[in-house]
């Protein structure tokens, strides 16, 4: 089981809480993106992973994923 499917199986409230807290948000982004890169379309996921590793863009990407999770019930580009 990948972290992406594990994250999608979590209740929405837990997903939102994980993406709402900035430090946890960044770690969640990196873990989910590494898992997505190993199990999906690698080039696109590796580019997003590199952006997520950089602290400023990683936290910003996490906030974008928070709104994506609220609207679409999934992270962007996963």
HTML snippet that shows the backbone in 3Dmol.js (N, CA, C, O; Angstrom):
<script src="https://3Dmol.org/build/3Dmol-min.js"></script>
<div id="view" style="width:600px;height:400px;position:relative"></div>
<script>
const pdb = `
ATOM      1  N   UNK A   1       0.844  -1.177   0.000  1.00  0.00           N
ATOM      2  CA  UNK A   1       0.000   0.000   0.000  1.00  0.00           C
ATOM      3  C   UNK A   1       0.886   1.236   0.000  1.00  0.00           C
ATOM      4  O   UNK A   1       1.863   1.310   0.746  1.00  0.00           O
ATOM      5  N   UNK A   2       0.546   2.189  -0.825  1.00  0.00           N
ATOM      6  CA  UNK A   2       1.324   3.417  -0.897  1.00  0.00           C
ATOM      7  C   UNK A   2       0.759   4.462   0.070  1.00  0.00           C
ATOM      8  O   UNK A   2      -0.377   4.353   0.532  1.00  0.00           O
ATOM      9  N   UNK A   3       1.564   5.456   0.360  1.00  0.00           N
ATOM     10  CA  UNK A   3       1.114   6.528   1.235  1.00  0.00           C
ATOM     11  C   UNK A   3       0.015   7.349   0.584  1.00  0.00           C
ATOM     12  O   UNK A   3      -0.813   7.935   1.281  1.00  0.00           O
ATOM     13  N   UNK A   4      -0.003   7.399  -0.744  1.00  0.00           N
ATOM     14  CA  UNK A   4      -1.041   8.155  -1.446  1.00  0.00           C
ATOM     15  C   UNK A   4      -2.403   7.521  -1.168  1.00  0.00           C
ATOM     16  O   UNK A   4      -3.351   8.219  -0.806  1.00  0.00           O
ATOM     17  N   UNK A   5      -2.502   6.214  -1.334  1.00  0.00           N
ATOM     18  CA  UNK A   5      -3.785   5.555  -1.071  1.00  0.00           C
ATOM     19  C   UNK A   5      -4.113   5.584   0.418  1.00  0.00           C
ATOM     20  O   UNK A   5      -5.282   5.680   0.793  1.00  0.00           O
ATOM     21  N   UNK A   6      -3.097   5.501   1.265  1.00  0.00           N
ATOM     22  CA  UNK A   6      -3.327   5.609   2.699  1.00  0.00           C
ATOM     23  C   UNK A   6      -3.837   6.989   3.082  1.00  0.00           C
ATOM     24  O   UNK A   6      -4.716   7.115   3.935  1.00  0.00           O
ATOM     25  N   UNK A   7      -3.286   8.030   2.451  1.00  0.00           N
ATOM     26  CA  UNK A   7      -3.736   9.392   2.719  1.00  0.00           C
ATOM     27  C   UNK A   7      -5.171   9.585   2.235  1.00  0.00           C
ATOM     28  O   UNK A   7      -5.970  10.247   2.897  1.00  0.00           O
ATOM     29  N   UNK A   8      -5.496   9.003   1.076  1.00  0.00           N
ATOM     30  CA  UNK A   8      -6.852   9.143   0.544  1.00  0.00           C
ATOM     31  C   UNK A   8      -7.879   8.406   1.389  1.00  0.00           C
ATOM     32  O   UNK A   8      -9.050   8.786   1.401  1.00  0.00           O
ATOM     33  N   UNK A   9      -7.463   7.350   2.102  1.00  0.00           N
ATOM     34  CA  UNK A   9      -8.386   6.592   2.941  1.00  0.00           C
ATOM     35  C   UNK A   9      -8.643   7.261   4.288  1.00  0.00           C
ATOM     36  O   UNK A   9      -9.589   6.897   4.987  1.00  0.00           O
ATOM     37  N   UNK A  10      -7.813   8.236   4.659  1.00  0.00           N
ATOM     38  CA  UNK A  10      -8.026   8.936   5.919  1.00  0.00           C
ATOM     39  C   UNK A  10      -9.312   9.755   5.855  1.00  0.00           C
ATOM     40  O   UNK A  10      -9.714  10.188   4.775  1.00  0.00           O
ATOM     41  N   UNK A  11      -9.958   9.972   6.993  1.00  0.00           N
ATOM     42  CA  UNK A  11     -11.124  10.861   6.997  1.00  0.00           C
ATOM     43  C   UNK A  11     -10.718  12.267   6.559  1.00  0.00           C
ATOM     44  O   UNK A  11      -9.589  12.697   6.795  1.00  0.00           O
ATOM     45  N   UNK A  12     -11.632  12.967   5.929  1.00  0.00           N
ATOM     46  CA  UNK A  12     -11.302  14.303   5.408  1.00  0.00           C
ATOM     47  C   UNK A  12     -10.834  15.248   6.490  1.00  0.00           C
ATOM     48  O   UNK A  12      -9.952  16.073   6.251  1.00  0.00           O
ATOM     49  N   UNK A  13     -11.413  15.144   7.684  1.00  0.00           N
ATOM     50  CA  UNK A  13     -11.005  16.023   8.777  1.00  0.00           C
ATOM     51  C   UNK A  13      -9.533  15.808   9.119  1.00  0.00           C
ATOM     52  O   UNK A  13      -8.811  16.775   9.361  1.00  0.00           O
ATOM     53  N   UNK A  14      -9.085  14.567   9.142  1.00  0.00           N
ATOM     54  CA  UNK A  14      -7.684  14.257   9.433  1.00  0.00           C
ATOM     55  C   UNK A  14      -6.792  14.770   8.299  1.00  0.00           C
ATOM     56  O   UNK A  14      -5.720  15.317   8.558  1.00  0.00           O
ATOM     57  N   UNK A  15      -7.225  14.599   7.045  1.00  0.00           N
ATOM     58  CA  UNK A  15      -6.456  15.118   5.907  1.00  0.00           C
ATOM     59  C   UNK A  15      -6.291  16.633   6.028  1.00  0.00           C
ATOM     60  O   UNK A  15      -5.198  17.163   5.828  1.00  0.00           O
ATOM     61  N   UNK A  16      -7.369  17.313   6.351  1.00  0.00           N
ATOM     62  CA  UNK A  16      -7.327  18.772   6.455  1.00  0.00           C
ATOM     63  C   UNK A  16      -6.432  19.200   7.611  1.00  0.00           C
ATOM     64  O   UNK A  16      -5.676  20.163   7.478  1.00  0.00           O
ATOM     65  N   UNK A  17      -6.503  18.505   8.737  1.00  0.00           N
ATOM     66  CA  UNK A  17      -5.643  18.844   9.879  1.00  0.00           C
ATOM     67  C   UNK A  17      -4.175  18.629   9.520  1.00  0.00           C
ATOM     68  O   UNK A  17      -3.329  19.454   9.867  1.00  0.00           O
ATOM     69  N   UNK A  18      -3.860  17.527   8.825  1.00  0.00           N
ATOM     70  CA  UNK A  18      -2.475  17.277   8.414  1.00  0.00           C
ATOM     71  C   UNK A  18      -1.968  18.357   7.465  1.00  0.00           C
ATOM     72  O   UNK A  18      -0.789  18.707   7.507  1.00  0.00           O
ATOM     73  N   UNK A  19      -2.822  18.879   6.628  1.00  0.00           N
ATOM     74  CA  UNK A  19      -2.405  19.904   5.676  1.00  0.00           C
ATOM     75  C   UNK A  19      -2.505  21.313   6.234  1.00  0.00           C
ATOM     76  O   UNK A  19      -1.992  22.252   5.625  1.00  0.00           O
ATOM     77  N   UNK A  20      -3.148  21.479   7.366  1.00  0.00           N
ATOM     78  CA  UNK A  20      -3.328  22.803   7.952  1.00  0.00           C
ATOM     79  C   UNK A  20      -2.121  23.253   8.779  1.00  0.00           C
ATOM     80  O   UNK A  20      -1.806  24.443   8.809  1.00  0.00           O
ATOM     81  N   UNK A  21      -1.459  22.336   9.438  1.00  0.00           N
ATOM     82  CA  UNK A  21      -0.318  22.662  10.298  1.00  0.00           C
ATOM     83  C   UNK A  21       0.935  22.748   9.420  1.00  0.00           C
ATOM     84  O   UNK A  21       1.294  21.759   8.782  1.00  0.00           O
ATOM     85  N   UNK A  22       1.619  23.921   9.371  1.00  0.00           N
ATOM     86  CA  UNK A  22       2.714  24.111   8.415  1.00  0.00           C
ATOM     87  C   UNK A  22       3.845  23.091   8.468  1.00  0.00           C
ATOM     88  O   UNK A  22       4.235  22.609   7.405  1.00  0.00           O
ATOM     89  N   UNK A  23       4.387  22.733   9.592  1.00  0.00           N
ATOM     90  CA  UNK A  23       5.485  21.760   9.644  1.00  0.00           C
ATOM     91  C   UNK A  23       5.034  20.364   9.257  1.00  0.00           C
ATOM     92  O   UNK A  23       5.717  19.668   8.506  1.00  0.00           O
ATOM     93  N   UNK A  24       3.897  19.960   9.766  1.00  0.00           N
ATOM     94  CA  UNK A  24       3.332  18.656   9.439  1.00  0.00           C
ATOM     95  C   UNK A  24       2.932  18.632   7.970  1.00  0.00           C
ATOM     96  O   UNK A  24       3.063  17.614   7.291  1.00  0.00           O
ATOM     97  N   UNK A  25       2.445  19.763   7.496  1.00  0.00           N
ATOM     98  CA  UNK A  25       2.054  19.932   6.100  1.00  0.00           C
ATOM     99  C   UNK A  25       3.228  19.610   5.177  1.00  0.00           C
ATOM    100  O   UNK A  25       3.074  18.886   4.193  1.00  0.00           O
ATOM    101  N   UNK A  26       4.382  20.146   5.499  1.00  0.00           N
ATOM    102  CA  UNK A  26       5.565  19.973   4.654  1.00  0.00           C
ATOM    103  C   UNK A  26       6.028  18.516   4.656  1.00  0.00           C
ATOM    104  O   UNK A  26       6.358  17.971   3.603  1.00  0.00           O
ATOM    105  N   UNK A  27       6.054  17.890   5.820  1.00  0.00           N
ATOM    106  CA  UNK A  27       6.458  16.481   5.925  1.00  0.00           C
ATOM    107  C   UNK A  27       5.459  15.588   5.193  1.00  0.00           C
ATOM    108  O   UNK A  27       5.857  14.661   4.487  1.00  0.00           O
ATOM    109  N   UNK A  28       4.169  15.860   5.356  1.00  0.00           N
ATOM    110  CA  UNK A  28       3.137  15.085   4.662  1.00  0.00           C
ATOM    111  C   UNK A  28       3.305  15.203   3.157  1.00  0.00           C
ATOM    112  O   UNK A  28       3.192  14.211   2.437  1.00  0.00           O
ATOM    113  N   UNK A  29       3.575  16.416   2.678  1.00  0.00           N
ATOM    114  CA  UNK A  29       3.799  16.632   1.245  1.00  0.00           C
ATOM    115  C   UNK A  29       4.949  15.767   0.738  1.00  0.00           C
ATOM    116  O   UNK A  29       4.820  15.085  -0.279  1.00  0.00           O
ATOM    117  N   UNK A  30       6.066  15.798   1.446  1.00  0.00           N
ATOM    118  CA  UNK A  30       7.250  15.064   0.989  1.00  0.00           C
ATOM    119  C   UNK A  30       6.986  13.559   0.988  1.00  0.00           C
ATOM    120  O   UNK A  30       7.326  12.876   0.022  1.00  0.00           O
ATOM    121  N   UNK A  31       6.389  13.038   2.048  1.00  0.00           N
ATOM    122  CA  UNK A  31       6.139  11.595   2.145  1.00  0.00           C
ATOM    123  C   UNK A  31       5.167  11.146   1.048  1.00  0.00           C
ATOM    124  O   UNK A  31       5.403  10.133   0.390  1.00  0.00           O
ATOM    125  N   UNK A  32       4.095  11.881   0.853  1.00  0.00           N
ATOM    126  CA  UNK A  32       3.103  11.504  -0.160  1.00  0.00           C
ATOM    127  C   UNK A  32       3.692  11.643  -1.561  1.00  0.00           C
ATOM    128  O   UNK A  32       3.421  10.814  -2.429  1.00  0.00           O
ATOM    129  N   UNK A  33       4.487  12.674  -1.788  1.00  0.00           N
ATOM    130  CA  UNK A  33       5.080  12.868  -3.117  1.00  0.00           C
ATOM    131  C   UNK A  33       6.124  11.796  -3.434  1.00  0.00           C
ATOM    132  O   UNK A  33       6.210  11.349  -4.578  1.00  0.00           O
ATOM    133  N   UNK A  34       6.915  11.376  -2.451  1.00  0.00           N
ATOM    134  CA  UNK A  34       7.880  10.290  -2.681  1.00  0.00           C
ATOM    135  C   UNK A  34       7.136   9.008  -3.022  1.00  0.00           C
ATOM    136  O   UNK A  34       7.524   8.281  -3.937  1.00  0.00           O
ATOM    137  N   UNK A  35       6.076   8.734  -2.291  1.00  0.00           N
ATOM    138  CA  UNK A  35       5.280   7.541  -2.572  1.00  0.00           C
ATOM    139  C   UNK A  35       4.642   7.614  -3.953  1.00  0.00           C
ATOM    140  O   UNK A  35       4.605   6.612  -4.667  1.00  0.00           O
ATOM    141  N   UNK A  36       4.144   8.769  -4.334  1.00  0.00           N
ATOM    142  CA  UNK A  36       3.532   8.926  -5.655  1.00  0.00           C
ATOM    143  C   UNK A  36       4.575   8.785  -6.756  1.00  0.00           C
ATOM    144  O   UNK A  36       4.281   8.236  -7.817  1.00  0.00           O
ATOM    145  N   UNK A  37       5.782   9.272  -6.518  1.00  0.00           N
ATOM    146  CA  UNK A  37       6.843   9.148  -7.525  1.00  0.00           C
ATOM    147  C   UNK A  37       7.246   7.694  -7.721  1.00  0.00           C
ATOM    148  O   UNK A  37       7.598   7.291  -8.830  1.00  0.00           O
ATOM    149  N   UNK A  38       7.199   6.903  -6.654  1.00  0.00           N
ATOM    150  CA  UNK A  38       7.568   5.497  -6.770  1.00  0.00           C
ATOM    151  C   UNK A  38       6.467   4.660  -7.410  1.00  0.00           C
ATOM    152  O   UNK A  38       6.753   3.614  -7.992  1.00  0.00           O
ATOM    153  N   UNK A  39       5.214   5.098  -7.313  1.00  0.00           N
ATOM    154  CA  UNK A  39       4.106   4.286  -7.797  1.00  0.00           C
ATOM    155  C   UNK A  39       3.374   4.876  -9.003  1.00  0.00           C
ATOM    156  O   UNK A  39       2.421   4.266  -9.489  1.00  0.00           O
ATOM    157  N   UNK A  40       3.785   6.026  -9.495  1.00  0.00           N
ATOM    158  CA  UNK A  40       3.023   6.649 -10.572  1.00  0.00           C
ATOM    159  C   UNK A  40       3.889   7.145 -11.698  1.00  0.00           C
ATOM    160  O   UNK A  40       4.964   6.611 -11.969  1.00  0.00           O
ATOM    161  N   UNK A  41       3.400   8.170 -12.344  1.00  0.00           N
ATOM    162  CA  UNK A  41       4.132   8.802 -13.433  1.00  0.00           C
ATOM    163  C   UNK A  41       5.324   9.545 -12.837  1.00  0.00           C
ATOM    164  O   UNK A  41       5.164  10.600 -12.224  1.00  0.00           O
ATOM    165  N   UNK A  42       6.488   9.002 -13.016  1.00  0.00           N
ATOM    166  CA  UNK A  42       7.667   9.427 -12.271  1.00  0.00           C
ATOM    167  C   UNK A  42       8.123  10.849 -12.593  1.00  0.00           C
ATOM    168  O   UNK A  42       8.461  11.597 -11.675  1.00  0.00           O
ATOM    169  N   UNK A  43       8.142  11.243 -13.852  1.00  0.00           N
ATOM    170  CA  UNK A  43       8.704  12.549 -14.212  1.00  0.00           C
ATOM    171  C   UNK A  43       7.903  13.683 -13.574  1.00  0.00           C
ATOM    172  O   UNK A  43       8.479  14.583 -12.961  1.00  0.00           O
ATOM    173  N   UNK A  44       6.603  13.642 -13.714  1.00  0.00           N
ATOM    174  CA  UNK A  44       5.757  14.691 -13.149  1.00  0.00           C
ATOM    175  C   UNK A  44       5.862  14.704 -11.627  1.00  0.00           C
ATOM    176  O   UNK A  44       5.937  15.772 -11.019  1.00  0.00           O
ATOM    177  N   UNK A  45       5.869  13.538 -11.019  1.00  0.00           N
ATOM    178  CA  UNK A  45       5.930  13.457  -9.567  1.00  0.00           C
ATOM    179  C   UNK A  45       7.292  13.878  -9.023  1.00  0.00           C
ATOM    180  O   UNK A  45       7.367  14.460  -7.941  1.00  0.00           O
ATOM    181  N   UNK A  46       8.356  13.596  -9.747  1.00  0.00           N
ATOM    182  CA  UNK A  46       9.690  13.999  -9.302  1.00  0.00           C
ATOM    183  C   UNK A  46       9.837  15.515  -9.347  1.00  0.00           C
ATOM    184  O   UNK A  46      10.453  16.103  -8.458  1.00  0.00           O
ATOM    185  N   UNK A  47       9.283  16.148 -10.361  1.00  0.00           N
ATOM    186  CA  UNK A  47       9.321  17.615 -10.436  1.00  0.00           C
ATOM    187  C   UNK A  47       8.573  18.222  -9.264  1.00  0.00           C
ATOM    188  O   UNK A  47       9.065  19.157  -8.632  1.00  0.00           O
ATOM    189  N   UNK A  48       7.389  17.703  -8.965  1.00  0.00           N
ATOM    190  CA  UNK A  48       6.616  18.215  -7.833  1.00  0.00           C
ATOM    191  C   UNK A  48       7.321  17.893  -6.515  1.00  0.00           C
ATOM    192  O   UNK A  48       7.269  18.690  -5.579  1.00  0.00           O
ATOM    193  N   UNK A  49       7.978  16.737  -6.433  1.00  0.00           N
ATOM    194  CA  UNK A  49       8.732  16.379  -5.230  1.00  0.00           C
ATOM    195  C   UNK A  49       9.878  17.358  -4.992  1.00  0.00           C
ATOM    196  O   UNK A  49      10.111  17.773  -3.857  1.00  0.00           O
ATOM    197  N   UNK A  50      10.587  17.728  -6.041  1.00  0.00           N
ATOM    198  CA  UNK A  50      11.680  18.695  -5.902  1.00  0.00           C
ATOM    199  C   UNK A  50      11.133  20.029  -5.413  1.00  0.00           C
ATOM    200  O   UNK A  50      11.751  20.682  -4.572  1.00  0.00           O
ATOM    201  N   UNK A  51       9.977  20.439  -5.934  1.00  0.00           N
ATOM    202  CA  UNK A  51       9.357  21.681  -5.459  1.00  0.00           C
ATOM    203  C   UNK A  51       8.904  21.551  -4.003  1.00  0.00           C
ATOM    204  O   UNK A  51       8.960  22.522  -3.249  1.00  0.00           O
ATOM    205  N   UNK A  52       8.460  20.365  -3.609  1.00  0.00           N
ATOM    206  CA  UNK A  52       7.996  20.162  -2.237  1.00  0.00           C
ATOM    207  C   UNK A  52       9.145  20.118  -1.239  1.00  0.00           C
ATOM    208  O   UNK A  52       8.955  20.463  -0.073  1.00  0.00           O
ATOM    209  N   UNK A  53      10.332  19.704  -1.670  1.00  0.00           N
ATOM    210  CA  UNK A  53      11.481  19.628  -0.761  1.00  0.00           C
ATOM    211  C   UNK A  53      11.965  21.023  -0.366  1.00  0.00           C
ATOM    212  O   UNK A  53      12.413  21.227   0.762  1.00  0.00           O
ATOM    213  N   UNK A  54      11.877  21.975  -1.283  1.00  0.00           N
ATOM    214  CA  UNK A  54      12.267  23.353  -0.967  1.00  0.00           C
ATOM    215  C   UNK A  54      11.260  23.897   0.049  1.00  0.00           C
ATOM    216  O   UNK A  54      10.061  23.902  -0.228  1.00  0.00           O
ATOM    217  N   UNK A  55      11.720  24.356   1.219  1.00  0.00           N
ATOM    218  CA  UNK A  55      10.788  24.718   2.298  1.00  0.00           C
ATOM    219  C   UNK A  55       9.711  25.730   1.901  1.00  0.00           C
ATOM    220  O   UNK A  55       8.540  25.522   2.219  1.00  0.00           O
ATOM    221  N   UNK A  56      10.065  26.798   1.228  1.00  0.00           N
ATOM    222  CA  UNK A  56       9.081  27.831   0.896  1.00  0.00           C
ATOM    223  C   UNK A  56       8.029  27.285  -0.069  1.00  0.00           C
ATOM    224  O   UNK A  56       6.831  27.427   0.175  1.00  0.00           O
ATOM    225  N   UNK A  57       8.466  26.673  -1.146  1.00  0.00           N
ATOM    226  CA  UNK A  57       7.504  26.149  -2.119  1.00  0.00           C
ATOM    227  C   UNK A  57       6.796  24.911  -1.584  1.00  0.00           C
ATOM    228  O   UNK A  57       5.659  24.638  -1.969  1.00  0.00           O
ATOM    229  N   UNK A  58       7.447  24.163  -0.706  1.00  0.00           N
ATOM    230  CA  UNK A  58       6.813  22.985  -0.115  1.00  0.00           C
ATOM    231  C   UNK A  58       5.620  23.352   0.750  1.00  0.00           C
ATOM    232  O   UNK A  58       4.566  22.722   0.667  1.00  0.00           O
ATOM    233  N   UNK A  59       5.788  24.379   1.585  1.00  0.00           N
ATOM    234  CA  UNK A  59       4.679  24.828   2.432  1.00  0.00           C
ATOM    235  C   UNK A  59       3.591  25.457   1.568  1.00  0.00           C
ATOM    236  O   UNK A  59       2.404  25.247   1.818  1.00  0.00           O
ATOM    237  N   UNK A  60       3.984  26.221   0.562  1.00  0.00           N
ATOM    238  CA  UNK A  60       3.003  26.819  -0.348  1.00  0.00           C
ATOM    239  C   UNK A  60       2.236  25.745  -1.107  1.00  0.00           C
ATOM    240  O   UNK A  60       1.019  25.841  -1.263  1.00  0.00           O
ATOM    241  N   UNK A  61       2.933  24.741  -1.571  1.00  0.00           N
ATOM    242  CA  UNK A  61       2.283  23.626  -2.259  1.00  0.00           C
ATOM    243  C   UNK A  61       1.340  22.889  -1.308  1.00  0.00           C
ATOM    244  O   UNK A  61       0.286  22.408  -1.725  1.00  0.00           O
ATOM    245  N   UNK A  62       1.712  22.802  -0.051  1.00  0.00           N
ATOM    246  CA  UNK A  62       0.847  22.179   0.955  1.00  0.00           C
ATOM    247  C   UNK A  62      -0.438  22.955   1.164  1.00  0.00           C
ATOM    248  O   UNK A  62      -1.507  22.364   1.315  1.00  0.00           O
ATOM    249  N   UNK A  63      -0.339  24.289   1.174  1.00  0.00           N
ATOM    250  CA  UNK A  63      -1.547  25.104   1.310  1.00  0.00           C
ATOM    251  C   UNK A  63      -2.435  24.969   0.074  1.00  0.00           C
ATOM    252  O   UNK A  63      -3.660  24.938   0.191  1.00  0.00           O
ATOM    253  N   UNK A  64      -1.829  24.889  -1.095  1.00  0.00           N
ATOM    254  CA  UNK A  64      -2.607  24.666  -2.323  1.00  0.00           C
ATOM    255  C   UNK A  64      -3.278  23.301  -2.255  1.00  0.00           C
ATOM    256  O   UNK A  64      -4.433  23.157  -2.658  1.00  0.00           O
ATOM    257  N   UNK A  65      -2.567  22.302  -1.752  1.00  0.00           N
ATOM    258  CA  UNK A  65      -3.145  20.974  -1.591  1.00  0.00           C
ATOM    259  C   UNK A  65      -4.268  20.971  -0.562  1.00  0.00           C
ATOM    260  O   UNK A  65      -5.216  20.195  -0.685  1.00  0.00           O
ATOM    261  N   UNK A  66      -4.172  21.827   0.448  1.00  0.00           N
ATOM    262  CA  UNK A  66      -5.250  21.939   1.433  1.00  0.00           C
ATOM    263  C   UNK A  66      -6.546  22.359   0.746  1.00  0.00           C
ATOM    264  O   UNK A  66      -7.595  21.754   0.971  1.00  0.00           O
ATOM    265  N   UNK A  67      -6.477  23.384  -0.083  1.00  0.00           N
ATOM    266  CA  UNK A  67      -7.671  23.834  -0.787  1.00  0.00           C
ATOM    267  C   UNK A  67      -8.131  22.810  -1.814  1.00  0.00           C
ATOM    268  O   UNK A  67      -9.331  22.642  -2.029  1.00  0.00           O
ATOM    269  N   UNK A  68      -7.196  22.135  -2.442  1.00  0.00           N
ATOM    270  CA  UNK A  68      -7.549  21.075  -3.382  1.00  0.00           C
ATOM    271  C   UNK A  68      -8.239  19.928  -2.659  1.00  0.00           C
ATOM    272  O   UNK A  68      -9.178  19.332  -3.187  1.00  0.00           O
ATOM    273  N   UNK A  69      -7.778  19.619  -1.456  1.00  0.00           N
ATOM    274  CA  UNK A  69      -8.380  18.555  -0.660  1.00  0.00           C
ATOM    275  C   UNK A  69      -9.792  18.953  -0.222  1.00  0.00           C
ATOM    276  O   UNK A  69     -10.691  18.113  -0.163  1.00  0.00           O
ATOM    277  N   UNK A  70      -9.976  20.216   0.078  1.00  0.00           N
ATOM    278  CA  UNK A  70     -11.306  20.689   0.462  1.00  0.00           C
ATOM    279  C   UNK A  70     -12.287  20.608  -0.707  1.00  0.00           C
ATOM    280  O   UNK A  70     -13.448  20.245  -0.521  1.00  0.00           O
ATOM    281  N   UNK A  71     -11.824  20.944  -1.903  1.00  0.00           N
ATOM    282  CA  UNK A  71     -12.700  21.024  -3.075  1.00  0.00           C
ATOM    283  C   UNK A  71     -12.819  19.682  -3.793  1.00  0.00           C
ATOM    284  O   UNK A  71     -13.930  19.230  -4.069  1.00  0.00           O
ATOM    285  N   UNK A  72     -11.678  19.034  -4.101  1.00  0.00           N
ATOM    286  CA  UNK A  72     -11.671  17.841  -4.950  1.00  0.00           C
ATOM    287  C   UNK A  72     -11.513  16.534  -4.201  1.00  0.00           C
ATOM    288  O   UNK A  72     -11.615  15.467  -4.806  1.00  0.00           O
ATOM    289  N   UNK A  73     -11.262  16.588  -2.886  1.00  0.00           N
ATOM    290  CA  UNK A  73     -11.035  15.405  -2.045  1.00  0.00           C
ATOM    291  C   UNK A  73      -9.778  14.643  -2.433  1.00  0.00           C
ATOM    292  O   UNK A  73      -9.702  13.437  -2.199  1.00  0.00           O
ATOM    293  N   UNK A  74      -8.784  15.316  -3.026  1.00  0.00           N
ATOM    294  CA  UNK A  74      -7.507  14.689  -3.343  1.00  0.00           C
ATOM    295  C   UNK A  74      -6.441  15.767  -3.464  1.00  0.00           C
ATOM    296  O   UNK A  74      -6.753  16.949  -3.613  1.00  0.00           O
ATOM    297  N   UNK A  75      -5.181  15.352  -3.399  1.00  0.00           N
ATOM    298  CA  UNK A  75      -4.071  16.283  -3.571  1.00  0.00           C
ATOM    299  C   UNK A  75      -3.883  16.549  -5.059  1.00  0.00           C
ATOM    300  O   UNK A  75      -4.213  15.710  -5.897  1.00  0.00           O
ATOM    301  N   UNK A  76      -3.350  17.724  -5.377  1.00  0.00           N
ATOM    302  CA  UNK A  76      -3.120  18.015  -6.782  1.00  0.00           C
ATOM    303  C   UNK A  76      -1.952  17.173  -7.297  1.00  0.00           C
ATOM    304  O   UNK A  76      -1.002  16.906  -6.561  1.00  0.00           O
ATOM    305  N   UNK A  77      -2.024  16.773  -8.510  1.00  0.00           N
ATOM    306  CA  UNK A  77      -0.983  16.027  -9.205  1.00  0.00           C
ATOM    307  C   UNK A  77      -0.619  14.701  -8.537  1.00  0.00           C
ATOM    308  O   UNK A  77       0.534  14.274  -8.608  1.00  0.00           O
ATOM    309  N   UNK A  78      -1.582  14.047  -7.892  1.00  0.00           N
ATOM    310  CA  UNK A  78      -1.324  12.703  -7.360  1.00  0.00           C
ATOM    311  C   UNK A  78      -2.285  11.713  -7.967  1.00  0.00           C
ATOM    312  O   UNK A  78      -2.231  10.525  -7.649  1.00  0.00           O
TER     313      UNK A  78
END
`;
const viewer = $3Dmol.createViewer("view");
viewer.addModel(pdb, "pdb");
viewer.setStyle({}, {cartoon: {color: "spectrum"}});
viewer.zoomTo();
viewer.render();
</script>
